[in-house]
Structure formats: structure tokens, C-alpha cells
Amino acid sequence: MNIPALDCIGFDTCFGICLETAYELRDCALLLVGTPALVPANGWDYTALFSLFLQGELTATAFAQCALEQYQAQYATYEYASFSVVDCAYVASVVDGFAAFARSMATL
């Protein structure tokens, strides 16, 4: 069964964007957005995010940019806050490169 891909999947969870998750969802979405680390206790400010998003172009790329901007604004004073936008088209090649690196390190 061929399931059509979503434009964007957002993770308002700690460690939502990791290589393993991106690999598993690489055929399910064009973009993944979220944090590869801890999400501060408040999580995303959805009101600010969608207010910003609805003012511009309604595309996956625009949503990802708005999510990044909102997160940066909300957590500018937090040292550990981080956010990632992953283009799923590149995930398989990143995994292949990482696997090759791991194999080469295992032979040392």
C-alpha cells in the first residue's frame, strides 16, 4: 500500500528529531521539525506559531521556518534549547554515510 507523504511532521517532544526517527519517517514526510534535545517545559507556543504561519505562504517550508523562528524567539534565553529542520530527501544518504563511518571505525 502506497501512503502519500505529509508535507511536514512536527515534534513538540524531547529528542523528537533524531537520526533513527528521521530514518523511519523518511518516506512519510518532506520535512521534520523539532528538537534533537530537551524541550523546555512549556513546549511550543502554538498561538504564536500559527499566528506567524498564517500571515505568509502556506507551505511546508514556510511552516518549518515559522516553527524555527517561533522557537528561537520563545527560548532565546535558554542555553540548551535547540531546534532542527530535517529535509527527508537527504536522510537515507546521511544514514549510509554514518554506517560507512561506523564500519571503518570498527576495523581500527
The first five atom37 places (N, CA, C, CB, O) and aatype in JSON, in Angstrom:
{
  "aatype": [12, 2, 9, 14, 0, 10, 3, 4, 9, 7, 13, 3, 16, 4, 13, 7, 9, 4, 10, 6, 16, 0, 18, 6, 10, 1, 3, 4, 0, 10, 10, 10, 19, 7, 16, 14, 0, 10, 19, 14, 0, 2, 7, 17, 3, 18, 16, 0, 10, 13, 15, 10, 13, 10, 5, 7, 6, 10, 16, 0, 16, 0, 13, 0, 5, 4, 0, 10, 6, 5, 18, 5, 0, 5, 18, 0, 16, 18, 6, 18, 0, 15, 13, 15, 19, 19, 3, 4, 0, 18, 19, 0, 15, 19, 19, 3, 7, 13, 0, 0, 13, 0, 1, 15, 12, 0, 16, 10],
  "atom_mask": [
    [1, 1, 1, 1, 1],
    [1, 1, 1, 1, 1],
    [1, 1, 1, 1, 1],
    [1, 1, 1, 1, 1],
    [1, 1, 1, 1, 1],
    [1, 1, 1, 1, 1],
    [1, 1, 1, 1, 1],
    [1, 1, 1, 1, 1],
    [1, 1, 1, 1, 1],
    [1, 1, 1, 0, 1],
    [1, 1, 1, 1, 1],
    [1, 1, 1, 1, 1],
    [1, 1, 1, 1, 1],
    [1, 1, 1, 1, 1],
    [1, 1, 1, 1, 1],
    [1, 1, 1, 0, 1],
    [1, 1, 1, 1, 1],
    [1, 1, 1, 1, 1],
    [1, 1, 1, 1, 1],
    [1, 1, 1, 1, 1],
    [1, 1, 1, 1, 1],
    [1, 1, 1, 1, 1],
    [1, 1, 1, 1, 1],
    [1, 1, 1, 1, 1],
    [1, 1, 1, 1, 1],
    [1, 1, 1, 1, 1],
    [1, 1, 1, 1, 1],
    [1, 1, 1, 1, 1],
    [1, 1, 1, 1, 1],
    [1, 1, 1, 1, 1],
    [1, 1, 1, 1, 1],
    [1, 1, 1, 1, 1],
    [1, 1, 1, 1, 1],
    [1, 1, 1, 0, 1],
    [1, 1, 1, 1, 1],
    [1, 1, 1, 1, 1],
    [1, 1, 1, 1, 1],
    [1, 1, 1, 1, 1],
    [1, 1, 1, 1, 1],
    [1, 1, 1, 1, 1],
    [1, 1, 1, 1, 1],
    [1, 1, 1, 1, 1],
    [1, 1, 1, 0, 1],
    [1, 1, 1, 1, 1],
    [1, 1, 1, 1, 1],
    [1, 1, 1, 1, 1],
    [1, 1, 1, 1, 1],
    [1, 1, 1, 1, 1],
    [1, 1, 1, 1, 1],
    [1, 1, 1, 1, 1],
    [1, 1, 1, 1, 1],
    [1, 1, 1, 1, 1],
    [1, 1, 1, 1, 1],
    [1, 1, 1, 1, 1],
    [1, 1, 1, 1, 1],
    [1, 1, 1, 0, 1],
    [1, 1, 1, 1, 1],
    [1, 1, 1, 1, 1],
    [1, 1, 1, 1, 1],
    [1, 1, 1, 1, 1],
    [1, 1, 1, 1, 1],
    [1, 1, 1, 1, 1],
    [1, 1, 1, 1, 1],
    [1, 1, 1, 1, 1],
    [1, 1, 1, 1, 1],
    [1, 1, 1, 1, 1],
    [1, 1, 1, 1, 1],
    [1, 1, 1, 1, 1],
    [1, 1, 1, 1, 1],
    [1, 1, 1, 1, 1],
    [1, 1, 1, 1, 1],
    [1, 1, 1, 1, 1],
    [1, 1, 1, 1, 1],
    [1, 1, 1, 1, 1],
    [1, 1, 1, 1, 1],
    [1, 1, 1, 1, 1],
    [1, 1, 1, 1, 1],
    [1, 1, 1, 1, 1],
    [1, 1, 1, 1, 1],
    [1, 1, 1, 1, 1],
    [1, 1, 1, 1, 1],
    [1, 1, 1, 1, 1],
    [1, 1, 1, 1, 1],
    [1, 1, 1, 1, 1],
    [1, 1, 1, 1, 1],
    [1, 1, 1, 1, 1],
    [1, 1, 1, 1, 1],
    [1, 1, 1, 1, 1],
    [1, 1, 1, 1, 1],
    [1, 1, 1, 1, 1],
    [1, 1, 1, 1, 1],
    [1, 1, 1, 1, 1],
    [1, 1, 1, 1, 1],
    [1, 1, 1, 1, 1],
    [1, 1, 1, 1, 1],
    [1, 1, 1, 1, 1],
    [1, 1, 1, 0, 1],
    [1, 1, 1, 1, 1],
    [1, 1, 1, 1, 1],
    [1, 1, 1, 1, 1],
    [1, 1, 1, 1, 1],
    [1, 1, 1, 1, 1],
    [1, 1, 1, 1, 1],
    [1, 1, 1, 1, 1],
    [1, 1, 1, 1, 1],
    [1, 1, 1, 1, 1],
    [1, 1, 1, 1, 1],
    [1, 1, 1, 1, 1]
  ],
  "atom_positions": [
    [[0.85, -1.18, 0.0], [0.0, 0.0, 0.0], [0.89, 1.24, 0.0], [-0.96, 0.0, 1.22], [1.79, 1.35, 0.83]],
    [[0.64, 2.14, -0.91], [1.42, 3.37, -1.01], [0.7, 4.49, -0.26], [1.65, 3.75, -2.49], [-0.38, 4.92, -0.66]],
    [[1.31, 4.95, 0.83], [0.73, 6.02, 1.64], [1.33, 7.34, 1.19], [0.97, 5.78, 3.16], [2.55, 7.47, 1.17]],
    [[0.5, 8.32, 0.85], [1.06, 9.61, 0.42], [1.8, 10.29, 1.58], [-0.05, 10.53, -0.11], [1.4, 10.19, 2.73]],
    [[2.87, 10.97, 1.24], [3.67, 11.66, 2.25], [2.97, 12.93, 2.74], [5.05, 12.0, 1.68], [2.25, 13.58, 1.99]],
    [[3.21, 13.24, 3.98], [2.78, 14.51, 4.54], [3.79, 15.58, 4.15], [2.62, 14.43, 6.09], [4.92, 15.25, 3.79]],
    [[3.4, 16.81, 4.2], [4.34, 17.88, 3.91], [5.34, 18.06, 5.05], [3.6, 19.19, 3.66], [6.54, 18.19, 4.82]],
    [[4.83, 18.06, 6.28], [5.69, 18.35, 7.43], [5.16, 17.63, 8.66], [5.77, 19.87, 7.68], [3.95, 17.57, 8.89]],
    [[6.07, 17.08, 9.45], [5.72, 16.49, 10.73], [6.5, 17.25, 11.79], [6.03, 14.94, 10.77], [7.72, 17.38, 11.7]],
    [[5.79, 17.74, 12.81], [6.43, 18.49, 13.89], [6.41, 17.69, 15.17], [0.0, 0.0, 0.0], [5.43, 17.01, 15.49]],
    [[7.51, 17.77, 15.91], [7.65, 17.07, 17.18], [7.85, 18.07, 18.3], [8.84, 16.07, 17.13], [8.88, 18.73, 18.38]],
    [[6.85, 18.19, 19.17], [6.96, 19.02, 20.37], [7.28, 18.1, 21.54], [5.63, 19.85, 20.62], [6.58, 18.08, 22.55]],
    [[8.35, 17.34, 21.36], [8.77, 16.35, 22.35], [10.28, 16.41, 22.51], [8.31, 14.92, 21.94], [10.99, 16.84, 21.6]],
    [[10.75, 15.98, 23.64], [12.19, 15.89, 23.84], [12.75, 14.82, 22.91], [12.53, 15.57, 25.32], [12.18, 13.74, 22.76]],
    [[13.87, 15.13, 22.29], [14.59, 14.2, 21.41], [13.73, 13.68, 20.26], [15.1, 13.03, 22.22], [13.93, 12.56, 19.79]],
    [[12.77, 14.5, 19.79], [11.87, 14.1, 18.72], [12.56, 13.95, 17.37], [0.0, 0.0, 0.0], [12.19, 13.09, 16.57]],
    [[13.56, 14.77, 17.14], [14.28, 14.71, 15.86], [15.64, 14.08, 16.1], [14.42, 16.13, 15.23], [16.62, 14.75, 16.42]],
    [[15.67, 12.77, 15.93], [16.94, 12.06, 15.99], [17.08, 11.28, 14.68], [17.01, 11.09, 17.25], [16.12, 11.13, 13.93]],
    [[18.26, 10.81, 14.41], [18.51, 10.14, 13.13], [17.62, 8.92, 12.96], [19.98, 9.74, 13.03], [17.13, 8.65, 11.86]],
    [[17.41, 8.18, 14.03], [16.57, 6.97, 13.94], [15.14, 7.31, 13.56], [16.59, 6.22, 15.27], [14.54, 6.64, 12.71]],
    [[14.59, 8.34, 14.18], [13.22, 8.76, 13.86], [13.13, 9.28, 12.43], [12.74, 9.84, 14.85], [12.2, 8.95, 11.7]],
    [[14.1, 10.09, 12.06], [14.11, 10.63, 10.69], [14.19, 9.51, 9.67], [15.29, 11.6, 10.51], [13.53, 9.57, 8.63]],
    [[14.99, 8.5, 9.95], [15.11, 7.38, 9.01], [13.79, 6.63, 8.87], [16.22, 6.42, 9.47], [13.38, 6.29, 7.76]],
    [[13.14, 6.38, 9.98], [11.86, 5.65, 9.94], [10.77, 6.44, 9.22], [11.4, 5.32, 11.36], [9.88, 5.85, 8.6]],
    [[10.82, 7.76, 9.3], [9.77, 8.6, 8.69], [10.18, 9.23, 7.37], [9.38, 9.69, 9.65], [9.46, 10.08, 6.84]],
    [[11.33, 8.84, 6.82], [11.87, 9.48, 5.63], [10.93, 9.43, 4.43], [13.17, 8.84, 5.26], [10.99, 10.32, 3.57]],
    [[10.07, 8.42, 4.34], [9.14, 8.31, 3.22], [7.74, 8.81, 3.58], [9.06, 6.88, 2.76], [6.82, 8.72, 2.77]],
    [[7.58, 9.34, 4.78], [6.26, 9.77, 5.24], [6.05, 11.28, 5.18], [6.04, 9.31, 6.64], [4.92, 11.76, 5.27]],
    [[7.14, 12.04, 5.03], [7.03, 13.49, 5.04], [8.16, 14.11, 4.24], [7.04, 14.03, 6.48], [9.19, 13.49, 4.01]],
    [[7.95, 15.34, 3.82], [9.01, 16.09, 3.16], [9.98, 16.67, 4.17], [8.41, 17.21, 2.3], [11.19, 16.66, 3.97]],
    [[9.43, 17.18, 5.28], [10.23, 17.83, 6.32], [9.83, 17.33, 7.69], [10.09, 19.35, 6.25], [8.67, 16.97, 7.92]],
    [[10.8, 17.3, 8.6], [10.55, 17.04, 10.01], [11.06, 18.25, 10.77], [11.23, 15.71, 10.5], [12.14, 18.76, 10.46]],
    [[10.31, 18.7, 11.77], [10.76, 19.82, 12.59], [10.61, 19.46, 14.06], [9.96, 21.11, 12.26], [9.65, 18.79, 14.45]],
    [[11.57, 19.91, 14.85], [11.53, 19.65, 16.28], [12.9, 19.78, 16.88], [0.0, 0.0, 0.0], [13.83, 20.29, 16.26]],
    [[13.03, 19.3, 18.1], [14.3, 19.43, 18.79], [15.0, 18.08, 18.94], [14.1, 20.06, 20.15], [14.36, 17.07, 19.23]],
    [[16.32, 18.08, 18.75], [17.1, 16.86, 18.97], [17.54, 16.73, 20.43], [18.31, 16.84, 18.05], [18.3, 15.83, 20.77]],
    [[17.07, 17.63, 21.28], [17.49, 17.66, 22.68], [16.25, 17.83, 23.57], [18.51, 18.81, 22.93], [15.15, 17.43, 23.2]],
    [[16.46, 18.41, 24.73], [15.34, 18.65, 25.65], [14.49, 19.81, 25.18], [15.86, 18.91, 27.07], [15.01, 20.83, 24.72]],
    [[13.18, 19.67, 25.3], [12.25, 20.76, 25.04], [11.98, 21.43, 26.39], [10.9, 20.25, 24.36], [11.62, 20.75, 27.35]],
    [[12.17, 22.74, 26.48], [11.83, 23.4, 27.74], [10.39, 23.09, 28.14], [12.04, 24.93, 27.62], [9.55, 22.81, 27.29]],
    [[10.12, 23.15, 29.4], [8.85, 22.68, 29.97], [7.6, 23.2, 29.28], [8.79, 23.05, 31.39], [6.59, 22.5, 29.22]],
    [[7.65, 24.41, 28.76], [6.46, 24.99, 28.14], [6.16, 24.43, 26.75], [6.6, 26.46, 28.04], [5.03, 24.58, 26.27]],
    [[7.11, 23.79, 26.1], [6.89, 23.3, 24.75], [6.69, 24.44, 23.77], [0.0, 0.0, 0.0], [7.12, 25.56, 24.03]],
    [[6.06, 24.16, 22.66], [5.86, 25.17, 21.62], [4.74, 26.13, 22.01], [5.53, 24.5, 20.28], [3.81, 25.76, 22.73]],
    [[4.85, 27.35, 21.55], [3.78, 28.34, 21.7], [2.97, 28.28, 20.41], [4.36, 29.8, 21.98], [3.28, 28.96, 19.44]],
    [[1.93, 27.47, 20.42], [1.15, 27.23, 19.2], [0.42, 28.48, 18.72], [0.16, 26.11, 19.43], [0.24, 28.66, 17.52]],
    [[-0.02, 29.31, 19.63], [-0.69, 30.55, 19.22], [0.26, 31.42, 18.42], [-1.23, 31.31, 20.45], [-0.1, 31.92, 17.35]],
    [[1.46, 31.61, 18.94], [2.46, 32.43, 18.23], [2.86, 31.77, 16.91], [3.7, 32.65, 19.11], [2.99, 32.45, 15.89]],
    [[3.05, 30.46, 16.93], [3.47, 29.73, 15.73], [2.44, 29.89, 14.61], [3.67, 28.25, 16.05], [2.79, 30.28, 13.49]],
    [[1.18, 29.59, 14.9], [0.18, 29.64, 13.83], [-0.19, 31.07, 13.45], [-1.05, 28.89, 14.25], [-0.58, 31.3, 12.31]],
    [[-0.08, 32.02, 14.37], [-0.29, 33.42, 14.01], [0.76, 33.85, 13.0], [-0.23, 34.33, 15.27], [0.44, 34.52, 12.01]],
    [[2.01, 33.47, 13.24], [3.09, 33.79, 12.31], [2.91, 33.07, 10.97], [4.45, 33.41, 12.92], [3.04, 33.68, 9.91]],
    [[2.6, 31.79, 11.03], [2.44, 30.99, 9.81], [1.31, 31.5, 8.93], [2.17, 29.53, 10.18], [1.47, 31.58, 7.71]],
    [[0.18, 31.83, 9.52], [-0.99, 32.26, 8.74], [-0.82, 33.63, 8.1], [-2.21, 32.26, 9.62], [-1.67, 34.04, 7.31]],
    [[0.24, 34.35, 8.43], [0.5, 35.66, 7.82], [1.23, 35.54, 6.49], [1.3, 36.52, 8.77], [1.31, 36.51, 5.74]],
    [[1.76, 34.36, 6.2], [2.59, 34.23, 5.0], [2.14, 33.11, 4.09], [0.0, 0.0, 0.0], [0.96, 32.74, 4.04]],
    [[3.1, 32.58, 3.38], [2.88, 31.49, 2.43], [2.55, 30.2, 3.19], [4.12, 31.29, 1.52], [3.23, 29.87, 4.16]],
    [[1.56, 29.48, 2.76], [1.11, 28.27, 3.46], [1.75, 27.03, 2.83], [-0.43, 28.15, 3.43], [1.08, 26.23, 2.18]],
    [[3.06, 26.9, 3.03], [3.81, 25.75, 2.51], [4.54, 25.06, 3.66], [4.81, 26.2, 1.4], [4.66, 25.61, 4.76]],
    [[5.01, 23.85, 3.4], [5.77, 23.12, 4.41], [7.04, 23.87, 4.79], [6.12, 21.72, 3.92], [7.39, 23.95, 5.97]],
    [[7.72, 24.41, 3.81], [8.95, 25.15, 4.08], [8.67, 26.39, 4.92], [9.63, 25.54, 2.76], [9.43, 26.7, 5.83]],
    [[7.59, 27.09, 4.61], [7.22, 28.26, 5.39], [6.84, 27.87, 6.81], [6.06, 29.0, 4.72], [7.19, 28.58, 7.75]],
    [[6.14, 26.75, 6.98], [5.78, 26.3, 8.33], [7.05, 25.97, 9.12], [4.85, 25.06, 8.26], [7.18, 26.36, 10.28]],
    [[7.98, 25.27, 8.49], [9.23, 24.92, 9.16], [9.97, 26.17, 9.58], [10.12, 24.06, 8.25], [10.49, 26.24, 10.7]],
    [[10.03, 27.17, 8.71], [10.7, 28.43, 9.03], [10.0, 29.14, 10.18], [10.75, 29.34, 7.8], [10.66, 29.67, 11.08]],
    [[8.68, 29.16, 10.17], [7.92, 29.79, 11.25], [8.12, 29.06, 12.57], [6.43, 29.85, 10.9], [8.26, 29.69, 13.62]],
    [[8.15, 27.74, 12.52], [8.37, 26.96, 13.74], [9.75, 27.27, 14.32], [8.24, 25.44, 13.44], [9.89, 27.45, 15.53]],
    [[10.74, 27.34, 13.45], [12.1, 27.68, 13.89], [12.13, 29.08, 14.5], [13.08, 27.58, 12.71], [12.68, 29.27, 15.58]],
    [[11.56, 30.05, 13.81], [11.57, 31.43, 14.31], [10.82, 31.56, 15.63], [10.95, 32.37, 13.28], [11.28, 32.24, 16.54]],
    [[9.68, 30.91, 15.74], [8.9, 30.97, 16.98], [9.69, 30.34, 18.12], [7.54, 30.26, 16.82], [9.72, 30.89, 19.22]],
    [[10.31, 29.2, 17.87], [11.08, 28.51, 18.9], [12.27, 29.36, 19.34], [11.55, 27.13, 18.39], [12.55, 29.47, 20.54]],
    [[12.96, 29.95, 18.38], [14.09, 30.82, 18.7], [13.65, 32.01, 19.56], [14.77, 31.33, 17.42], [14.32, 32.35, 20.53]],
    [[12.55, 32.61, 19.21], [12.05, 33.76, 19.97], [11.62, 33.34, 21.38], [10.86, 34.41, 19.22], [11.92, 34.03, 22.35]],
    [[10.94, 32.23, 21.48], [10.43, 31.77, 22.77], [11.54, 31.35, 23.72], [9.47, 30.61, 22.56], [11.45, 31.58, 24.93]],
    [[12.59, 30.75, 23.18], [13.64, 30.19, 24.04], [15.0, 30.85, 23.83], [13.75, 28.7, 23.79], [16.04, 30.21, 24.02]],
    [[15.01, 32.11, 23.45], [16.26, 32.82, 23.19], [17.18, 32.88, 24.41], [15.96, 34.23, 22.71], [18.4, 32.95, 24.26]],
    [[16.61, 32.86, 25.59], [17.43, 32.96, 26.8], [17.85, 31.61, 27.36], [16.68, 33.73, 27.86], [18.55, 31.55, 28.37]],
    [[17.44, 30.52, 26.74], [17.79, 29.18, 27.2], [19.06, 28.71, 26.49], [16.62, 28.18, 26.96], [19.11, 28.69, 25.26]],
    [[20.07, 28.34, 27.26], [21.32, 27.87, 26.65], [21.16, 26.55, 25.92], [22.39, 27.73, 27.71], [21.78, 26.34, 24.88]],
    [[20.34, 25.67, 26.45], [20.27, 24.31, 25.91], [19.17, 24.1, 24.87], [20.06, 23.36, 27.03], [19.07, 23.0, 24.31]],
    [[18.36, 25.1, 24.58], [17.28, 24.93, 23.63], [17.84, 24.83, 22.21], [16.27, 26.1, 23.73], [18.65, 25.66, 21.79]],
    [[17.41, 23.82, 21.48], [17.85, 23.65, 20.1], [16.68, 23.22, 19.25], [19.0, 22.63, 20.0], [15.69, 22.69, 19.75]],
    [[16.8, 23.44, 17.95], [15.7, 23.14, 17.03], [16.29, 22.71, 15.7], [14.74, 24.36, 16.84], [17.31, 23.26, 15.27]],
    [[15.67, 21.74, 15.06], [16.17, 21.24, 13.78], [15.05, 21.18, 12.75], [16.79, 19.86, 13.95], [13.89, 20.94, 13.08]],
    [[15.43, 21.41, 11.52], [14.56, 21.18, 10.37], [15.29, 20.16, 9.51], [14.24, 22.53, 9.56], [16.41, 20.4, 9.06]],
    [[14.65, 19.02, 9.28], [15.26, 17.92, 8.54], [14.55, 17.76, 7.2], [15.2, 16.61, 9.35], [13.34, 17.59, 7.15]],
    [[15.32, 17.8, 6.12], [14.81, 17.53, 4.79], [14.92, 16.02, 4.58], [15.61, 18.35, 3.68], [16.02, 15.48, 4.46]],
    [[13.79, 15.35, 4.53], [13.77, 13.88, 4.47], [14.43, 13.31, 3.21], [12.35, 13.39, 4.54], [14.79, 12.14, 3.19]],
    [[14.58, 14.12, 2.18], [15.21, 13.64, 0.94], [16.66, 13.25, 1.17], [15.13, 14.71, -0.14], [17.22, 12.48, 0.38]],
    [[17.29, 13.76, 2.23], [18.71, 13.5, 2.48], [18.98, 12.49, 3.58], [19.4, 14.78, 2.82], [20.13, 12.11, 3.81]],
    [[17.94, 12.04, 4.25], [18.13, 11.18, 5.42], [18.81, 9.85, 5.06], [16.79, 10.91, 6.08], [19.72, 9.43, 5.77]],
    [[18.39, 9.18, 4.01], [18.98, 7.89, 3.65], [20.47, 8.02, 3.37], [18.27, 7.29, 2.44], [21.24, 7.15, 3.77]],
    [[20.88, 9.08, 2.69], [22.31, 9.24, 2.39], [23.1, 9.56, 3.65], [22.51, 10.33, 1.34], [24.25, 9.14, 3.77]],
    [[22.52, 10.28, 4.58], [23.19, 10.54, 5.86], [23.38, 9.23, 6.62], [22.39, 11.55, 6.71], [24.46, 8.99, 7.18]],
    [[22.35, 8.4, 6.66], [22.45, 7.11, 7.34], [23.5, 6.23, 6.66], [21.08, 6.39, 7.35], [24.29, 5.58, 7.35]],
    [[23.52, 6.21, 5.35], [24.53, 5.42, 4.63], [25.94, 5.91, 4.97], [24.3, 5.51, 3.11], [26.84, 5.09, 5.19]],
    [[26.14, 7.21, 5.0], [27.44, 7.77, 5.35], [27.83, 7.44, 6.77], [0.0, 0.0, 0.0], [28.99, 7.12, 7.04]],
    [[26.88, 7.53, 7.68], [27.16, 7.2, 9.07], [27.5, 5.72, 9.22], [25.96, 7.55, 9.96], [28.42, 5.36, 9.97]],
    [[26.78, 4.86, 8.53], [27.06, 3.42, 8.57], [28.46, 3.12, 8.04], [26.01, 2.63, 7.77], [29.18, 2.3, 8.61]],
    [[28.85, 3.77, 6.95], [30.2, 3.58, 6.4], [31.26, 4.05, 7.39], [30.35, 4.35, 5.07], [32.28, 3.39, 7.58]],
    [[31.01, 5.18, 8.03], [31.93, 5.67, 9.05], [32.04, 4.68, 10.2], [31.47, 7.04, 9.57], [33.15, 4.37, 10.65]],
    [[30.91, 4.18, 10.69], [30.93, 3.23, 11.8], [31.66, 1.96, 11.44], [29.52, 2.9, 12.23], [32.41, 1.41, 12.26]],
    [[31.46, 1.47, 10.21], [32.18, 0.26, 9.77], [33.69, 0.51, 9.73], [31.69, -0.19, 8.38], [34.47, -0.35, 10.13]],
    [[34.09, 1.68, 9.25], [35.52, 1.99, 9.17], [36.13, 2.12, 10.56], [35.76, 3.28, 8.38], [37.28, 1.73, 10.77]],
    [[35.38, 2.65, 11.51], [35.89, 2.78, 12.88], [35.97, 1.41, 13.56], [35.01, 3.73, 13.69], [36.84, 1.19, 14.41]],
    [[35.08, 0.51, 13.21], [35.07, -0.81, 13.83], [36.27, -1.65, 13.4], [33.77, -1.55, 13.48], [36.63, -2.6, 14.09]],
    [[36.88, -1.31, 12.28], [38.01, -2.09, 11.8], [39.34, -1.6, 12.38], [38.07, -2.05, 10.29], [40.38, -2.22, 12.15]],
    [[39.32, -0.5, 13.13], [40.56, 0.04, 13.71], [41.04, -0.81, 14.87], [40.37, 1.47, 14.19], [42.07, -0.5, 15.47]]
  ]
}
